[in-house]
Amino acid sequence: MRTHDEIRNSIQGGLIVSCQALEDEPLHSSYIMARMAYSAMKGGAAGIRANSVEDIREIKKAVTLPIIGIIKKDYEGSEVYITPTMKEVDALVECGADIISLDSTDRLRPGGKRLDDFFAEIREKYPDQLFMADCSCIEEGIHAEKIGFDIIGTTLSGYTSRTRGNTLPDYEFMKELVRKVNKPVIAEGGIWTADELVIALNTGVFAAVVGTAITRPNEITKHFVDAVNKSKTNLGFTNSGRYQGDNDGPAYVVYSKIGYNKASFEFHMSKAKLNMRRKSDQRWTNSYIFLGVDVYDDQEEFLNCIDAGFCYSGGTRNWHLFYNLLKTNQKESWYESSIALDETHDYKLILDCSYKNETAALTILDLTDGNREVDRAEFEVMYAKKDGSNLSMYQDFAIDFPEDIKMNRMGENSTEDWEEITLYNSDEGIYLNNIVIQDARLYNPEGAYVWSEGRTNDRFMWPSTQCRKIDYACTKIQRQQMNTELILDLDMNRK
């Protein structure tokens, strides 16, 4: 049998691998956990954390590493489930766990027992056993040392009512615990990468536990899939900074390279699902599906832009053609057509700057009705060259807020703080979902082209990772074939 010093020396500065699989998980098997532990040992692990007598016995046959043993068991009337009663402690001692870990939060044990009384009984019964305290906060760690635990762990940060929402790994908890207690501190909880492990060990902890990221394939797979999905939302999308983009509300924009004089795409309006009416006061927001043009000088410095396409207006409560001109000599820079589009139909949008300098034409064709032209507008695009040599086209999809609903979360008028305006309008039932775009194309004097990634200069999403106040996915790419097909949701409701 190893001495306490031998156990501590063996794990000091090392990686402890948690080999656990609950009954409802695919790898639930003592044999599999033993092989998992053996693999961890071969990879250089300093110790194993394991759950259940059966798993620990099998693991001890396969490895020579110290084992931190726990038994997870639910008892009615108590939130404590890591080694919650003397029955589990007895079983772990009997099967030879080198260290026994138990929930050491301030929550009541089964039967209403306090930690102090419970641990006093344990220590009296097993004076020579090493015990580790699974804690959730600094106060619990200090208290665990005071009542006689040998090792203090950060295991339960984020898993109790008082710590729920803590960012994991909880490095600050690790650092403070190392400063405040004289017993070895083991870091545990939320360590997913080698870099995070190194940071944890550099806080001064005695050792660190990694479990899910190594030994739970279903969770590992989900972690990667979630990361991919997150990257397609404002919570994972980082803008390049080259464009200010459309930030008047949830939006997604795709910019072409310079050199195109015409663009088109199909908007499957029949598939779109939307509600632009705010639940609390019945006021209306607006939504836009459009093409645009940026105009540049010979040094590629920005000169002008226009937006033109489909608008769903709270005023008219239908889809119709619109355009908006930044710089113009026209009498009106904003225009909305009186022709309402049939929401059960699909349409093709064409923005054409090719036939005359400083001029564009916007055409809407009804795909459901044999490509019939249903609306058209012509307008000025100052400084634009008809060959497209100083033009960049863009696709834009957005929810926008009229002036009368621009408020911050305090209910005060706000016109520029778009994060606050968006959060004020969150969970109000507003959404424009299942925006289906197909066959996006670009044109220049040489021909027509699929709007490919190679012909794209940048993409922009608002909000993005730079908008730290917004804590939910309100702009989400469901599917995209760069950049000719897109399914996008703009949904301002937390799920």
FIMILO-834229 format. One record per residue (C-alpha): x negated, y negated, z negated. Coordinates in steps of 0.05 Angstrom, whole numbers, plus 5000, padded with zeros to 4 digits. Layout:
FIMILO-834229
XYZ ...
//
This chain:
FIMILO-834229
500050005000 497549315019 496248804965 499548124966 493047794987 492248295044 499248145069 498247395066 491447425099 494147855154 499547365175 495946705160 495546265222 499046785265 505246925303 510647345270 515347655321 522547755301 525148405330 532648415320 538748635359 545648595329 550949135340 554248775398 547748665436 545249115492 538549285458 541649485392 537550105374 532350255321 528150615373 528350015420 526549535362 520649975344 518149955416 519249205416 515149135353 509649575382 509449135444 508948515400 503148825361 499649005426 500548275448 497148015385 502847895336 500747825263 507248075233 514348305247 521048055221 526448585224 533648695205 536549325174 533549925138 534050355200 530049875243 524749755190 523550505180 522650615255 518249995262 513750225205 512450865244 510250465305 506249885277 501349735222 503348995215 506548695153 514148685159 518848145134 525248515121 532348255119 539248555121 544748145153 551448285123 557947885120 561847855055 568747545049 568746875014 561346715026 557446395083 551046735060 549347335104 541747425102 540347925046 546347665005 546748164947 542548624904 544949214944 541048955005 534948774964 534749484935 535149785004 529449345031 524949514972 526450254981 524650255055 518049895043 518949185070 512548805054 516248145046 523748095033 527147465059 533847205035 538346615045 535946094995 540745525012 545045204959 551145584981 554446084934 552846834942 558447354946 562347374882 560946634871 553846754846 548846184846 541946274877 538346144811 542046694775 541447174833 533947074843 532647124768 535747824769 531748014831 525147774802 526348134737 527948784774 522248724825 516648304794 511348554844 515248454908 513847874956 520047454969 521146925023 526246375018 530246215082 531845475072 535344935111 532644295081 526944015039 530944014974 532344754981 525044904996 522644524934 527844874892 525945564919 518745454899 520945224830 524945854816 519346314838 519546484912 512846674941 513846405012 518245845037 521345865107 524845345151 529445895179 536245585167 535244865189 541144725235 545245305210 548645005149 554044475145 549143955119 543944085173 548344255233 546043845292 538643825271 533943835330 530144495334 524444645325 524944205262 517743955260 519143415209 522043925162 515844355171 511143775157 514943535096 515544225067 508044335074 506843675037 511943804982 510744534963 504644924942 506945594969 505745835040 510745555090 513045965149 516045585208 522145915239 527845685283 528545445354 521445575378 522145735452 515445585484 508045695471 507144935467 512544895413 509145455375 502545085376 505844445353 509244825296 502745135273 499344455276 504244185225 500144575173 504845155163 502045835142 504946215201 510746175249 516446645271 518846695342 524647155357 529847015410 524846735460 520947395459 525547955441 532647805464 533147865540 540447655544 538947005507 532546895546 536346965611 541846505586 536445995566 533645975636 540545955669 542745395622 536445005639 538045065713 545244855702 543244285656 538444025709 544443925755 547943465704 546342785675 543543145613 537843435655 537242975715 531542465712 531641905764 525241725799 525940975785 525440795859 532840605862 537540265814 542940675847 550240645829 550940545754 557940255746 560440915720 558941665731 555841715800 551442115846 547741825906 543442125962 538941656001 536241806071 529341606095 528940966136 530341046210 537641246218 543240826247 549241276235 551741786184 557742226174 560642756128 567043146117 570943006053 575743566035 580743106001 585743675995 581244025945 579643425901 582843395832 583242725797 586442305743 584541575742 589541365689 586741245619 590641635567 590641125510 593540525546 595540775615 590640315651 587440545715 580340665737 578040725809 574041245847 569941225910 567341715962 563241336013 557241226058 552740626054 546940266087 540839946055 537339436099 529839296094 524838806122 518438996159 514839116092 520539566070 522939056019 530439076005 534638556042 541938776040 546839356031 553939546046 558740086020 564240376063 568840976057 574541256015 577340885954 582541145904 585240515872 589140455809 592939895842 595440295901 594740985871 592641305937 586441435979 584940916033 579140596071 574940056038 568439676049 564139226005 558738766033 553138495989 550837936035 555437686091 557737086130 564737396134 570337046097 571637666055 566238136029 571238645999 576638986040 581739536025 586139816080 593739856071 593940536106 594841086054 591441746070 595042406061 591842735999 593543436026 589043326087 581543336099 577742776133 571242606169 567941946152 563341616203 559140996189 556040736254 551040156260 548440376328 552239966379 550639246359 545638896314 548338666246 554839036257 557839696232 564140086246 567440556196 571941096224 576341606188 578542226227 583942686202 580943396207 587543706188 591043356245 586343526302 580942996289 585942436299 583341746282 587441486224 583740846205 577940416228 574439776207 568739356235 564538886194 557938516188 551538826163 546738246159 539538376183 541139086207 537939326272 542139766316 536440256328 536240416253 528840236246 530239826183 536140226156 537040766104 543741116098 546541396034 552141826007 555441575943 560641885897 562941485837 568141295784 568340545773 571540125718 575739505732 574138895690 580038975643 577639645616 570239475606 569539535531 564139785484 565840295430 567439725382 573039525428 569538875448 569238625520 562938875555 560938775628 553839045633 552739585580 554840165623 553140685571 557840365522 563240265575 562740995594 563041235522 569040775508 572641115566 570441825548 575742345528 581141915559 583142435611 579342095668 576142545720 574742645794 573043375801 571643855858 569043335906 567543775966 562943486019 560943876081 556943766145 553343136124 549442876184 544642326202 543542006271 538341586307 537141426381 533742106389 539642516366 543942806309 541143186250 543443586191 542443146129 536843586103 532143526044 526643326092 530742736116 532342516045 528241976009 531242045940 537142255898 540141855840 544842055784 548341615733 548141725675 541442095672 536542325619 534541595612 541541435585 540541725516 547141485486 551241935532 551242615500 555543035547 555543255620 560042755657 556442805724 555443525747 553243835812 557044495818 553644695883 549144365934 545744535998 540643976004 543543506025 548843706075 553844046029 555943865958 561044035905 560943515850 564943375786 565442695754 568942865689 569042395630 571942895581 567743305533 569444045542 
//
